[in-house]
Amino acid sequence: MKRWRDIGKALVGIWMIGVILAAFLVPPPAEQGQAGRIIFFHIPTAWVATLAFLLSAFYSLRYLRGRRSHDDHRAANAAGLGILFCLLATITGAIFARVAWGAFWNWDPRETSIFFLLLFYAAYFGLRLALPDEQTRATLSAAYNLLGLVLVPFLVFVAPRLAVLAGLHPDSIINLRGEGGMEGPYRTVFFASLAGFSGIFFWAFDLANRMARLDESLLENV
């Protein structure tokens, strides 16, 4: 198993080196200029953050059904990684906003949505830190985290697209109508980046879970 993990890490590392090199070599869209290259990092990190938050809520649901401690650990680990990638998406988005719109932060609907996501999961970890009893902490934080199954899709996919909340962000560059989409090498590099960042997330998630199991086994032997 360790051998396959090592091979997987090496492949993800090589893949991301190729993605980073290609991101600075492929011609950007004429309408976005050089700033358009940040899409290769901004959207994949936002995607991984969304995936992590939904995965966290899924493991919270599993914990409430089975009361297994490892599900609680996985929920917390996924949420922690979600916050990390959410911050990366915020930083890369702010850089693009400064170039395209003249300010790092404009309270655009998508910016506001990501701000509320960060607040929600900061409160999740605040709740965990406030409860010393392990079972009480796991149960209450899991119940709170289930809100993410509704909140995350609403803030990420619904709220920014409401007509009354029209903002600076353009329509999604990946859409069913094919309007404003990417073409050629630009599209290839984008999806390669999406796959690479997803691989980084699952590697980090597996590592965090193995560390949690190790900590739990050490506490049992004390």
PLY file of the C-alpha trace (Angstrom):
ply
format ascii 1.0
element vertex 222
property float x
property float y
property float z
element edge 221
property int vertex1
property int vertex2
end_header
0.00 0.00 0.00
2.83 2.37 0.89
4.41 1.73 -2.50
1.23 2.74 -4.32
0.96 5.87 -2.17
4.52 6.82 -3.05
3.86 6.23 -6.75
0.68 8.32 -6.51
2.50 11.21 -4.82
5.24 11.13 -7.45
2.71 11.13 -10.29
0.77 14.05 -8.78
4.01 15.99 -8.32
5.14 15.40 -11.92
1.64 16.20 -13.18
1.53 19.53 -11.32
5.00 20.51 -12.56
3.70 20.01 -16.09
0.55 22.01 -15.30
2.51 24.94 -13.85
4.87 25.04 -16.83
1.98 24.84 -19.30
0.04 27.52 -17.42
2.78 30.04 -18.23
3.38 28.85 -21.80
-0.11 28.46 -23.27
-1.44 31.65 -24.91
-4.12 33.28 -22.70
-7.48 34.46 -24.08
-7.13 37.80 -25.84
-10.00 39.37 -23.85
-8.37 38.53 -20.49
-4.69 39.02 -21.26
-1.96 37.64 -19.03
-4.22 37.91 -15.97
-6.33 35.13 -17.46
-3.64 32.61 -16.55
-4.74 32.76 -12.91
-7.86 30.80 -13.92
-5.62 27.71 -13.97
-5.24 28.10 -10.20
-8.27 30.07 -9.02
-11.08 27.86 -10.31
-9.43 24.50 -9.43
-8.82 25.64 -5.83
-12.43 26.84 -5.58
-13.61 23.49 -6.97
-11.50 21.53 -4.46
-12.80 23.69 -1.59
-16.37 22.89 -2.63
-15.56 19.19 -2.90
-13.89 19.21 0.52
-16.80 20.93 2.26
-19.35 18.54 0.76
-17.16 15.57 1.69
-16.94 16.92 5.23
-20.73 17.09 5.49
-20.98 13.55 4.09
-18.68 12.18 6.81
-20.60 14.12 9.45
-23.74 12.36 8.26
-21.92 9.03 8.47
-20.82 9.83 11.99
-24.36 10.60 13.14
-25.54 7.30 11.66
-22.74 5.07 12.96
-21.04 7.04 15.78
-17.58 5.99 14.54
-14.80 8.33 15.61
-12.90 8.00 12.34
-15.85 9.53 10.48
-15.69 12.55 12.79
-11.95 12.86 12.13
-12.51 12.65 8.38
-15.19 15.32 8.54
-12.87 17.66 10.43
-9.91 16.91 8.13
-11.98 17.56 5.01
-13.30 20.83 6.45
-9.79 21.95 7.37
-8.51 21.28 3.86
-11.62 22.99 2.50
-10.73 26.17 4.41
-7.16 25.99 3.09
-8.26 25.70 -0.54
-10.99 28.29 0.01
-8.33 30.75 1.19
-6.21 29.94 -1.86
-9.21 30.57 -4.10
-9.84 33.87 -2.30
-6.23 35.01 -2.69
-5.97 34.08 -6.37
-9.37 35.66 -7.03
-8.30 38.85 -5.27
-5.20 39.08 -7.46
-7.33 38.79 -10.59
-9.85 41.29 -9.20
-7.09 43.84 -8.63
-5.95 43.55 -12.24
-9.39 43.32 -13.85
-11.56 45.52 -11.60
-9.10 47.79 -9.84
-9.48 46.48 -6.27
-8.63 43.27 -4.41
-12.15 43.04 -2.95
-15.41 44.34 -4.43
-18.13 42.44 -2.53
-19.10 40.74 -5.75
-21.71 37.95 -5.14
-19.08 35.23 -5.58
-16.67 37.02 -3.26
-19.43 37.46 -0.70
-20.39 33.78 -0.98
-16.84 32.61 -0.34
-16.63 35.00 2.63
-19.73 33.40 4.19
-18.32 29.93 3.55
-15.17 30.84 5.46
-17.25 32.21 8.34
-19.41 29.07 8.44
-16.47 26.68 8.68
-14.54 28.93 11.04
-17.58 28.63 13.33
-17.48 24.84 12.84
-13.95 24.67 14.22
-14.82 27.20 16.91
-17.59 24.85 18.04
-15.19 21.90 18.10
-12.67 23.83 20.19
-15.35 24.94 22.65
-16.48 21.40 23.56
-14.02 19.39 25.66
-16.00 16.14 25.72
-15.09 14.10 22.64
-18.49 12.52 21.97
-20.41 15.75 22.57
-17.99 17.61 20.31
-18.33 15.06 17.54
-22.13 14.92 17.73
-22.83 18.65 17.88
-20.24 19.59 15.28
-21.56 16.88 12.95
-25.11 18.17 13.33
-23.91 21.70 12.59
-21.86 20.52 9.63
-24.91 18.94 7.98
-26.01 22.48 7.14
-23.16 22.45 4.67
-25.09 20.03 2.45
-27.51 22.89 1.77
-25.33 25.95 2.36
-22.39 25.00 0.14
-24.39 24.29 -3.07
-26.51 27.40 -2.46
-23.58 29.77 -1.92
-21.41 28.28 -4.66
-23.90 27.50 -7.42
-27.18 29.34 -6.73
-26.63 32.69 -5.00
-24.01 34.08 -7.44
-26.36 33.37 -10.37
-29.43 35.12 -8.99
-30.42 38.01 -11.25
-30.76 40.40 -8.29
-27.18 39.64 -7.30
-25.54 40.26 -10.67
-21.93 41.24 -10.10
-18.55 41.65 -11.72
-17.81 37.99 -12.30
-18.48 36.82 -15.85
-20.67 33.82 -16.59
-19.06 30.50 -15.81
-16.36 29.53 -18.29
-17.73 25.99 -18.09
-21.37 26.01 -19.09
-23.88 23.86 -20.91
-24.51 26.47 -23.61
-20.89 26.59 -24.69
-20.80 30.37 -24.46
-17.62 32.02 -23.24
-15.94 28.63 -22.96
-12.29 27.74 -23.39
-10.78 26.26 -26.49
-7.75 24.28 -27.53
-4.65 24.11 -25.32
-6.16 26.56 -22.79
-9.00 24.12 -22.08
-6.57 21.19 -21.87
-4.34 22.93 -19.32
-7.36 24.01 -17.29
-8.74 20.49 -16.93
-5.26 19.13 -16.26
-4.98 21.67 -13.42
-8.40 20.66 -12.12
-7.29 17.02 -12.01
-3.95 17.92 -10.41
-5.43 19.99 -7.60
-7.99 17.24 -6.96
-5.10 14.77 -6.67
-3.32 17.05 -4.19
-6.49 17.26 -2.11
-7.03 13.49 -1.94
-3.37 12.91 -1.10
-3.53 15.49 1.72
-6.87 14.09 2.91
-5.45 10.56 3.07
-2.38 11.81 4.92
-4.48 13.71 7.47
-6.68 10.67 8.06
-3.69 8.38 8.60
-2.22 10.87 11.09
-5.57 11.00 12.93
-5.64 7.19 13.15
-2.08 7.19 14.48
-2.93 9.77 17.14
-5.99 7.76 18.16
-4.00 4.53 18.48
-1.32 6.28 20.56
-3.96 7.67 22.93
-5.48 4.20 23.34
-2.09 2.77 24.34
-1.35 5.48 26.90
0 1
1 2
2 3
3 4
4 5
5 6
6 7
7 8
8 9
9 10
10 11
11 12
12 13
13 14
14 15
15 16
16 17
17 18
18 19
19 20
20 21
21 22
22 23
23 24
24 25
25 26
26 27
27 28
28 29
29 30
30 31
31 32
32 33
33 34
34 35
35 36
36 37
37 38
38 39
39 40
40 41
41 42
42 43
43 44
44 45
45 46
46 47
47 48
48 49
49 50
50 51
51 52
52 53
53 54
54 55
55 56
56 57
57 58
58 59
59 60
60 61
61 62
62 63
63 64
64 65
65 66
66 67
67 68
68 69
69 70
70 71
71 72
72 73
73 74
74 75
75 76
76 77
77 78
78 79
79 80
80 81
81 82
82 83
83 84
84 85
85 86
86 87
87 88
88 89
89 90
90 91
91 92
92 93
93 94
94 95
95 96
96 97
97 98
98 99
99 100
100 101
101 102
102 103
103 104
104 105
105 106
106 107
107 108
108 109
109 110
110 111
111 112
112 113
113 114
114 115
115 116
116 117
117 118
118 119
119 120
120 121
121 122
122 123
123 124
124 125
125 126
126 127
127 128
128 129
129 130
130 131
131 132
132 133
133 134
134 135
135 136
136 137
137 138
138 139
139 140
140 141
141 142
142 143
143 144
144 145
145 146
146 147
147 148
148 149
149 150
150 151
151 152
152 153
153 154
154 155
155 156
156 157
157 158
158 159
159 160
160 161
161 162
162 163
163 164
164 165
165 166
166 167
167 168
168 169
169 170
170 171
171 172
172 173
173 174
174 175
175 176
176 177
177 178
178 179
179 180
180 181
181 182
182 183
183 184
184 185
185 186
186 187
187 188
188 189
189 190
190 191
191 192
192 193
193 194
194 195
195 196
196 197
197 198
198 199
199 200
200 201
201 202
202 203
203 204
204 205
205 206
206 207
207 208
208 209
209 210
210 211
211 212
212 213
213 214
214 215
215 216
216 217
217 218
218 219
219 220
220 221
